[in-house]
């Protein structure tokens, strides 16, 4: 039986070493930063730097001090490896050369 004084949230991160999806029960009024710290995800993915990382809840960017609600899924975003526009230009150029 879930604790009435806790909220259920998830934290997900897709790192180079794999994908982590952690379920947590936290106190109400917990912030995203507190959830990340309490989850242990940084131990699993030490490349996560909370001072520069971008985070969101269900695909919407949030700040680390945003308060969580029951059922939220925190998403930790990593930096892009390549500029999406440049990657698309390269693919289009490759298709032109091949065709």
PyMOL commands that place a pseudoatom at each C-alpha (Angstrom):
pseudoatom trace, name=CA, resn=UNK, resi=1, chain=A, elem=C, hetatm=0, pos=[0.000, 0.000, 0.000]
pseudoatom trace, name=CA, resn=UNK, resi=2, chain=A, elem=C, hetatm=0, pos=[1.530, 3.375, -0.989]
pseudoatom trace, name=CA, resn=UNK, resi=3, chain=A, elem=C, hetatm=0, pos=[2.393, 5.848, 1.748]
pseudoatom trace, name=CA, resn=UNK, resi=4, chain=A, elem=C, hetatm=0, pos=[-0.141, 8.719, 1.739]
pseudoatom trace, name=CA, resn=UNK, resi=5, chain=A, elem=C, hetatm=0, pos=[2.657, 11.103, 2.721]
pseudoatom trace, name=CA, resn=UNK, resi=6, chain=A, elem=C, hetatm=0, pos=[4.803, 10.216, -0.328]
pseudoatom trace, name=CA, resn=UNK, resi=7, chain=A, elem=C, hetatm=0, pos=[4.509, 10.819, -4.065]
pseudoatom trace, name=CA, resn=UNK, resi=8, chain=A, elem=C, hetatm=0, pos=[5.549, 8.372, -6.781]
pseudoatom trace, name=CA, resn=UNK, resi=9, chain=A, elem=C, hetatm=0, pos=[7.847, 9.743, -9.503]
pseudoatom trace, name=CA, resn=UNK, resi=10, chain=A, elem=C, hetatm=0, pos=[10.257, 8.331, -12.060]
pseudoatom trace, name=CA, resn=UNK, resi=11, chain=A, elem=C, hetatm=0, pos=[13.670, 9.514, -13.219]
pseudoatom trace, name=CA, resn=UNK, resi=12, chain=A, elem=C, hetatm=0, pos=[14.948, 8.533, -16.629]
pseudoatom trace, name=CA, resn=UNK, resi=13, chain=A, elem=C, hetatm=0, pos=[18.276, 9.077, -18.349]
pseudoatom trace, name=CA, resn=UNK, resi=14, chain=A, elem=C, hetatm=0, pos=[19.667, 7.653, -21.576]
pseudoatom trace, name=CA, resn=UNK, resi=15, chain=A, elem=C, hetatm=0, pos=[23.427, 7.618, -21.183]
pseudoatom trace, name=CA, resn=UNK, resi=16, chain=A, elem=C, hetatm=0, pos=[26.162, 6.069, -23.259]
pseudoatom trace, name=CA, resn=UNK, resi=17, chain=A, elem=C, hetatm=0, pos=[26.233, 3.108, -20.869]
pseudoatom trace, name=CA, resn=UNK, resi=18, chain=A, elem=C, hetatm=0, pos=[22.510, 2.481, -21.227]
pseudoatom trace, name=CA, resn=UNK, resi=19, chain=A, elem=C, hetatm=0, pos=[19.097, 3.651, -20.168]
pseudoatom trace, name=CA, resn=UNK, resi=20, chain=A, elem=C, hetatm=0, pos=[18.072, 4.040, -16.541]
pseudoatom trace, name=CA, resn=UNK, resi=21, chain=A, elem=C, hetatm=0, pos=[14.475, 4.342, -15.379]
pseudoatom trace, name=CA, resn=UNK, resi=22, chain=A, elem=C, hetatm=0, pos=[14.174, 4.608, -11.623]
pseudoatom trace, name=CA, resn=UNK, resi=23, chain=A, elem=C, hetatm=0, pos=[10.957, 4.695, -9.596]
pseudoatom trace, name=CA, resn=UNK, resi=24, chain=A, elem=C, hetatm=0, pos=[10.987, 6.667, -6.370]
pseudoatom trace, name=CA, resn=UNK, resi=25, chain=A, elem=C, hetatm=0, pos=[8.688, 7.552, -3.508]
pseudoatom trace, name=CA, resn=UNK, resi=26, chain=A, elem=C, hetatm=0, pos=[9.451, 11.052, -2.290]
pseudoatom trace, name=CA, resn=UNK, resi=27, chain=A, elem=C, hetatm=0, pos=[8.111, 13.559, 0.178]
pseudoatom trace, name=CA, resn=UNK, resi=28, chain=A, elem=C, hetatm=0, pos=[5.651, 16.122, -1.186]
pseudoatom trace, name=CA, resn=UNK, resi=29, chain=A, elem=C, hetatm=0, pos=[7.311, 19.412, -2.206]
pseudoatom trace, name=CA, resn=UNK, resi=30, chain=A, elem=C, hetatm=0, pos=[10.496, 17.615, -3.323]
pseudoatom trace, name=CA, resn=UNK, resi=31, chain=A, elem=C, hetatm=0, pos=[12.352, 19.485, -6.077]
pseudoatom trace, name=CA, resn=UNK, resi=32, chain=A, elem=C, hetatm=0, pos=[13.853, 17.957, -9.194]
pseudoatom trace, name=CA, resn=UNK, resi=33, chain=A, elem=C, hetatm=0, pos=[17.382, 18.511, -7.830]
pseudoatom trace, name=CA, resn=UNK, resi=34, chain=A, elem=C, hetatm=0, pos=[16.513, 16.795, -4.546]
pseudoatom trace, name=CA, resn=UNK, resi=35, chain=A, elem=C, hetatm=0, pos=[14.987, 13.857, -6.427]
pseudoatom trace, name=CA, resn=UNK, resi=36, chain=A, elem=C, hetatm=0, pos=[18.098, 13.480, -8.591]
pseudoatom trace, name=CA, resn=UNK, resi=37, chain=A, elem=C, hetatm=0, pos=[20.322, 13.571, -5.515]
pseudoatom trace, name=CA, resn=UNK, resi=38, chain=A, elem=C, hetatm=0, pos=[18.173, 11.074, -3.597]
pseudoatom trace, name=CA, resn=UNK, resi=39, chain=A, elem=C, hetatm=0, pos=[17.737, 8.676, -6.519]
pseudoatom trace, name=CA, resn=UNK, resi=40, chain=A, elem=C, hetatm=0, pos=[21.364, 7.549, -6.811]
pseudoatom trace, name=CA, resn=UNK, resi=41, chain=A, elem=C, hetatm=0, pos=[21.277, 8.044, -10.591]
pseudoatom trace, name=CA, resn=UNK, resi=42, chain=A, elem=C, hetatm=0, pos=[24.540, 10.009, -10.435]
pseudoatom trace, name=CA, resn=UNK, resi=43, chain=A, elem=C, hetatm=0, pos=[26.233, 6.912, -8.994]
pseudoatom trace, name=CA, resn=UNK, resi=44, chain=A, elem=C, hetatm=0, pos=[24.971, 4.927, -11.997]
pseudoatom trace, name=CA, resn=UNK, resi=45, chain=A, elem=C, hetatm=0, pos=[25.794, 7.674, -14.519]
pseudoatom trace, name=CA, resn=UNK, resi=46, chain=A, elem=C, hetatm=0, pos=[28.664, 9.771, -13.095]
pseudoatom trace, name=CA, resn=UNK, resi=47, chain=A, elem=C, hetatm=0, pos=[28.769, 11.848, -16.290]
pseudoatom trace, name=CA, resn=UNK, resi=48, chain=A, elem=C, hetatm=0, pos=[25.622, 13.685, -15.125]
pseudoatom trace, name=CA, resn=UNK, resi=49, chain=A, elem=C, hetatm=0, pos=[26.687, 17.150, -13.971]
pseudoatom trace, name=CA, resn=UNK, resi=50, chain=A, elem=C, hetatm=0, pos=[23.743, 18.767, -12.181]
pseudoatom trace, name=CA, resn=UNK, resi=51, chain=A, elem=C, hetatm=0, pos=[25.361, 22.190, -12.517]
pseudoatom trace, name=CA, resn=UNK, resi=52, chain=A, elem=C, hetatm=0, pos=[24.905, 22.159, -16.317]
pseudoatom trace, name=CA, resn=UNK, resi=53, chain=A, elem=C, hetatm=0, pos=[22.388, 19.414, -17.089]
pseudoatom trace, name=CA, resn=UNK, resi=54, chain=A, elem=C, hetatm=0, pos=[19.004, 20.252, -18.596]
pseudoatom trace, name=CA, resn=UNK, resi=55, chain=A, elem=C, hetatm=0, pos=[15.972, 18.501, -17.162]
pseudoatom trace, name=CA, resn=UNK, resi=56, chain=A, elem=C, hetatm=0, pos=[12.323, 18.204, -17.990]
pseudoatom trace, name=CA, resn=UNK, resi=57, chain=A, elem=C, hetatm=0, pos=[9.084, 16.615, -16.896]
pseudoatom trace, name=CA, resn=UNK, resi=58, chain=A, elem=C, hetatm=0, pos=[7.256, 14.763, -19.667]
pseudoatom trace, name=CA, resn=UNK, resi=59, chain=A, elem=C, hetatm=0, pos=[9.251, 16.590, -22.357]
pseudoatom trace, name=CA, resn=UNK, resi=60, chain=A, elem=C, hetatm=0, pos=[8.833, 20.110, -20.986]
pseudoatom trace, name=CA, resn=UNK, resi=61, chain=A, elem=C, hetatm=0, pos=[11.982, 21.862, -19.786]
pseudoatom trace, name=CA, resn=UNK, resi=62, chain=A, elem=C, hetatm=0, pos=[12.017, 22.607, -16.066]
pseudoatom trace, name=CA, resn=UNK, resi=63, chain=A, elem=C, hetatm=0, pos=[14.448, 24.157, -13.621]
pseudoatom trace, name=CA, resn=UNK, resi=64, chain=A, elem=C, hetatm=0, pos=[16.123, 22.104, -10.916]
pseudoatom trace, name=CA, resn=UNK, resi=65, chain=A, elem=C, hetatm=0, pos=[14.099, 23.936, -8.262]
pseudoatom trace, name=CA, resn=UNK, resi=66, chain=A, elem=C, hetatm=0, pos=[10.745, 22.927, -9.795]
pseudoatom trace, name=CA, resn=UNK, resi=67, chain=A, elem=C, hetatm=0, pos=[8.531, 21.074, -7.302]
pseudoatom trace, name=CA, resn=UNK, resi=68, chain=A, elem=C, hetatm=0, pos=[7.427, 17.588, -8.333]
pseudoatom trace, name=CA, resn=UNK, resi=69, chain=A, elem=C, hetatm=0, pos=[3.905, 16.209, -8.406]
pseudoatom trace, name=CA, resn=UNK, resi=70, chain=A, elem=C, hetatm=0, pos=[2.680, 12.629, -8.070]
pseudoatom trace, name=CA, resn=UNK, resi=71, chain=A, elem=C, hetatm=0, pos=[3.238, 10.678, -11.272]
pseudoatom trace, name=CA, resn=UNK, resi=72, chain=A, elem=C, hetatm=0, pos=[5.883, 13.023, -12.745]
pseudoatom trace, name=CA, resn=UNK, resi=73, chain=A, elem=C, hetatm=0, pos=[8.664, 11.563, -14.890]
pseudoatom trace, name=CA, resn=UNK, resi=74, chain=A, elem=C, hetatm=0, pos=[11.890, 13.528, -14.617]
pseudoatom trace, name=CA, resn=UNK, resi=75, chain=A, elem=C, hetatm=0, pos=[13.945, 13.377, -17.798]
pseudoatom trace, name=CA, resn=UNK, resi=76, chain=A, elem=C, hetatm=0, pos=[17.637, 14.204, -17.629]
pseudoatom trace, name=CA, resn=UNK, resi=77, chain=A, elem=C, hetatm=0, pos=[18.881, 15.395, -21.013]
pseudoatom trace, name=CA, resn=UNK, resi=78, chain=A, elem=C, hetatm=0, pos=[22.432, 15.025, -22.207]
pseudoatom trace, name=CA, resn=UNK, resi=79, chain=A, elem=C, hetatm=0, pos=[24.206, 17.303, -24.646]
pseudoatom trace, name=CA, resn=UNK, resi=80, chain=A, elem=C, hetatm=0, pos=[23.704, 16.751, -28.335]
pseudoatom trace, name=CA, resn=UNK, resi=81, chain=A, elem=C, hetatm=0, pos=[26.626, 15.085, -30.069]
pseudoatom trace, name=CA, resn=UNK, resi=82, chain=A, elem=C, hetatm=0, pos=[25.967, 16.872, -33.356]
pseudoatom trace, name=CA, resn=UNK, resi=83, chain=A, elem=C, hetatm=0, pos=[24.003, 19.920, -34.420]
pseudoatom trace, name=CA, resn=UNK, resi=84, chain=A, elem=C, hetatm=0, pos=[20.669, 18.580, -35.774]
pseudoatom trace, name=CA, resn=UNK, resi=85, chain=A, elem=C, hetatm=0, pos=[20.608, 21.064, -38.665]
pseudoatom trace, name=CA, resn=UNK, resi=86, chain=A, elem=C, hetatm=0, pos=[24.135, 20.164, -39.737]
pseudoatom trace, name=CA, resn=UNK, resi=87, chain=A, elem=C, hetatm=0, pos=[23.367, 16.436, -39.514]
pseudoatom trace, name=CA, resn=UNK, resi=88, chain=A, elem=C, hetatm=0, pos=[20.300, 16.922, -41.722]
pseudoatom trace, name=CA, resn=UNK, resi=89, chain=A, elem=C, hetatm=0, pos=[22.369, 18.884, -44.272]
pseudoatom trace, name=CA, resn=UNK, resi=90, chain=A, elem=C, hetatm=0, pos=[24.933, 16.072, -44.406]
pseudoatom trace, name=CA, resn=UNK, resi=91, chain=A, elem=C, hetatm=0, pos=[22.223, 13.434, -44.943]
pseudoatom trace, name=CA, resn=UNK, resi=92, chain=A, elem=C, hetatm=0, pos=[20.590, 15.492, -47.690]
pseudoatom trace, name=CA, resn=UNK, resi=93, chain=A, elem=C, hetatm=0, pos=[23.955, 16.041, -49.385]
pseudoatom trace, name=CA, resn=UNK, resi=94, chain=A, elem=C, hetatm=0, pos=[24.700, 12.306, -49.188]
pseudoatom trace, name=CA, resn=UNK, resi=95, chain=A, elem=C, hetatm=0, pos=[21.307, 11.471, -50.748]
pseudoatom trace, name=CA, resn=UNK, resi=96, chain=A, elem=C, hetatm=0, pos=[21.930, 13.918, -53.595]
pseudoatom trace, name=CA, resn=UNK, resi=97, chain=A, elem=C, hetatm=0, pos=[25.288, 12.348, -54.329]
pseudoatom trace, name=CA, resn=UNK, resi=98, chain=A, elem=C, hetatm=0, pos=[23.867, 8.815, -54.211]
pseudoatom trace, name=CA, resn=UNK, resi=99, chain=A, elem=C, hetatm=0, pos=[20.845, 9.595, -56.357]
for i in range(1, 99): cmd.bond("trace and resi %d" % i, "trace and resi %d" % (i + 1))
show_as sticks, trace
zoom trace
